[in-house]
């Protein structure tokens, strides 16, 4: 198993106090719900030891401040803001998808109901802007616009995703566009917001944005690969979970667009509406594989990772931070869970 | 019937192009849903002539810029932002309350489903910050913090409101605190955000905030009075609508806290859970009245309106704008729908 780079742990440790300060501003009920969601306490409010999320976005944010010649600390308001926006989207997505579990824990809506999940998400989205604008950076407004426009893209991606669920056919182009919105946009903002806060020039900001955007799509490709071929013992999800829900993921969408018998059989299977039996799923996974979906997704992940690295290597950034960004990116696309 | 002051029409006309520009940034699906919600088109997207909402908050925002010595135009980004936040909260509230109608039109969630209403609301909250931060005011970050903290208060109020639904007893203090959050906070920000954008001093900003906050609670008191004693022909709501849902509104909560037989009978009736018959409602309205709830709400509305006016008359503001703010406030508390 791939070991998470130290950057992620350091990122989490650096950002956590500021994240806690931000959450402490919320009203008592919302704060309790959010503290549970973030893995800081159990349903009854008792503190728990938990790894929490990956702290990926905050780590990108503080590294981006350093990459642009600032201190990691200067990136913290941006790191907190992107983590809050990420968690706003998880709270609302879990509700919309009616997912009852996230990271082996009951989701907020499944414990406290829909209204609480809606309000907790709303509170985090608003809090993200509050924290960012209270930073003493003269570039906070620019960072806020970046965050808001990433949120708009994220919502566009989620709207597309919902539309895809009921669409008969989804094009690969549409599916990539959706991933770029739903996953790429906030990752892009995360990888550049620290640089914006320390006043980086537009070339550096753009390069870091591209790094994050490409990495975001690569991240989604890996997610989709793991959703079909991941080891349930490692991912914590049932085997072939994305196939069981006939989800139009990137490898599946690619495979459906190809010529040949496997692709045709896959298209026919995907168009059915009854819940599939578990016994069919290994065969369907083989269809996606034989139609080239798996290989394409692996190669596309590598290609996007290269594009991400090329982007930050094309401008002048601080070497230590750049190396860590690259290491972080490589970890993300080689992860097994 | 009270005629709306010209200020409201002018406010709507001044803000509408900027509001349309903002909404035009949204993805196609969300834009269509939001345009419907704002009364610009029907469910199929055909443009319609409609008065839309009251444009109360945008009017306060542009008048606040003028009151602080700026142009009304300088307040427009703030006006658009508060109107977007207001509509974000309506979209989510209608869903949480399962209200199928607003202003005689089907609500967004009832037409397009819960997920669409959640995402459309999310999009407007984020867009509000984007618009505000893109204004060229050097004070935009301060305005953004004001907006975010008002949103936090608004959410706190909504969380309280939901808790009250299932609470056996709600104190008048708690009920006023809820109204101050749910209605007062955004009204307060609306009445000051334009002043912030034009760089007003803290005394003027505070006075305008107080004006809006007091007016917000007065506005809620009038809403609650109309929810019991309003003329259904004017309000568009069924007669005694708030009693039919055993809603713990301000006049009811006041009446429940008094001594005497009427108050005791009202408390007993409010504690029942079965849907009341229509025939009981006139008697319950009489109980609230006899226990003093109606008179108290009328006097409290007048008292809060006076406090609002005292606040803006205690600092130096531009006379024309101050007069219009006062006129607007008086209209709001004397309205019949």
Interface residues (C-beta under 8 A of the other chain):
Chain A: X25 X26 X27 X29 X30 X88 X92 X95 X96 X114 X115 X116 X118 X119 X121 X122 X123 X125 X126 X127 X129 X130 X133 X134 X140 X141 X142 X144 X145 X147 X148 X149 X151 X152 X155 X156 X158 X159 X160 X162 X163
Chain B: X25 X26 X27 X29 X30 X88 X92 X95 X96 X114 X115 X116 X118 X119 X121 X122 X123 X125 X126 X127 X129 X130 X133 X134 X140 X141 X142 X144 X145 X147 X148 X149 X151 X152 X155 X156 X158 X159 X160 X162 X163
